[in-house]
């Protein structure tokens, strides 16, 4: 299988001590050699950082960015597994 993941949007707060970030990523999974996508969906997830994580970081939103991306990848893996188990292709946008 071949995976393509594109970060579509990263909603980051301008200034905050406890940032929450929303990451939207479009995932496409196809068979090697082409064909119809087995999975084609945009997923959104949020991640937050505590005051202690963000206050000492030169980029205060970095910990929240990373948490949002980890959450997004986790959702992707769950959705891909569900899709492959049911034998259907997830199509979205």
Beta strands, then each sheet from edge to edge (+ up, - down):
strand 1: 2-11
strand 2: 20-30
strand 3: 39-48
strand 4: 90-91
sheet 1: 1+ 2- 3+ 4+
end
